[in-house]
Amino acid sequence: MIPFNKPYLTGKETTYIQEAVDSGHLCGNGIFTKKCQSFFEQKYNFNKCLLTSSCTDALEMASILINIQPDDEVIMPSYTFVSTANAFILRGAKIIFCDSREDHPGIDEDLIENLITPKTKAIIIVHYAGVATDMDKINSISEKHNIFLIEDAAQAIDNYFISSDGSKKTLGSFGHLSAFSFHESKNIIAGEGGLLVINDKTFEHRAEIIWEKGTNRSSFYRGEVDKYGWVDVGSSFLPSELTAAFLWAQLENIDVIQKKRLETWDIYYKELKNWALTNGLKLPFIPTYSTNNAHMFYLICKNVDQRNHIIKSMKQKNIDVVFHYQSLEKSKFYENKHDGRELLQSEKYTNCLIRLPLFYTISKEEIYSVISNLTLIQF
Ligand SMILES: Cc1ncc(COP(=O)(O)O)c(C=O)c1O
């Protein structure tokens, strides 16, 4: 059996968890939490980071921070995970779904401006498969209309946008707020886990309060106040030190993990290029303004029948090939709330996108087995 994903352990996870246990500080915001947060702040030049229990939590914090009110409108791609939308739905927002690009499942940047109304509070972009959204375009829309920009960077760890002026900036550093995921399906994992990046300094203080259940406990620990209490809304968004200790073992190895994933991605791309062309499938598209973090290797089939045939044929060979999101405007929860616009590209990716096994420990033999079984399928 070749699974779609296999969580990779660097070997240091249990050592660091034991260290956390021995230290006697098991709840959140201890030494490992601080180490992980500083890692992101220093390596990627993020202004301030807070570890969360999931990317879902980080998005919910973002929604509270930008003060979403009932009937505020939030623009986001329909081809995304439910958490991107739920975080804002929970606070009463109306989601305005935007279609994907023709050449890539990410949001079609050129469609956004037409969706902006006086009620628009934020644009949420998702760097699908870790591939950068065109941040030159997105930044100028957000600035021109004075609308919050939030990056759902769940899949985008260690990836960069190259601007038209040649400058290179980490994904996650553009949004007023950004969210990453360390779910076991991601490049860097903690079982469940996430990170809120606070690039807009005006959110720093309140973010810490919301993170600590609505209290000013962080200020108290820094000696800034002599007692702590309930000062705002909040929730239990911070993970325990056990999660942070696990994550630290992964972050120490990020360069090795990324290199190996990229090697696998490159083999798939090279070996499947001609076959895809001959059989009407499309390979992943990486625009020149994006680097590749090899989060995912996907293919776009020519139709849903071809997609189902591939998944079934590979299953018979014990190889897990899987589809991905279901366009959210057509979901049971949202179909009656959507404004009726057809989102044809998003539908296309719902029906035609497949993902191949890609994980750190996949062997060369397994990669070539995926390739040969795929290319032997008769259409
Ligand atoms: C684009 C996107 N956003 C958010 C999430 C939620 O991440 P988490 O499971 O860490 O809450 C996911 C999960 O895969 C995702 O793909």
The ligand as a Gaussian input file, in Angstrom:
#p B3LYP/6-31G(d) Opt

LIG

0 1
 C       -6.504000      26.114000       3.114000
 C       -6.705000      25.554000       4.487000
 N       -7.054000      26.383000       5.475000
 C       -7.218000      25.945000       6.742000
 C       -7.057000      24.613000       7.050000
 C       -7.272000      24.166000       8.465000
 O       -6.077000      23.781000       9.067000
 P       -6.084000      23.066000      10.498000
 O       -6.411000      21.625000      10.257000
 O       -4.693000      23.259000      11.020000
 O       -7.092000      23.748000      11.337000
 C       -6.719000      23.707000       6.050000
 C       -6.553000      22.293000       6.377000
 O       -6.019000      21.498000       5.675000
 C       -6.537000      24.186000       4.726000
 O       -6.231000      23.363000       3.715000

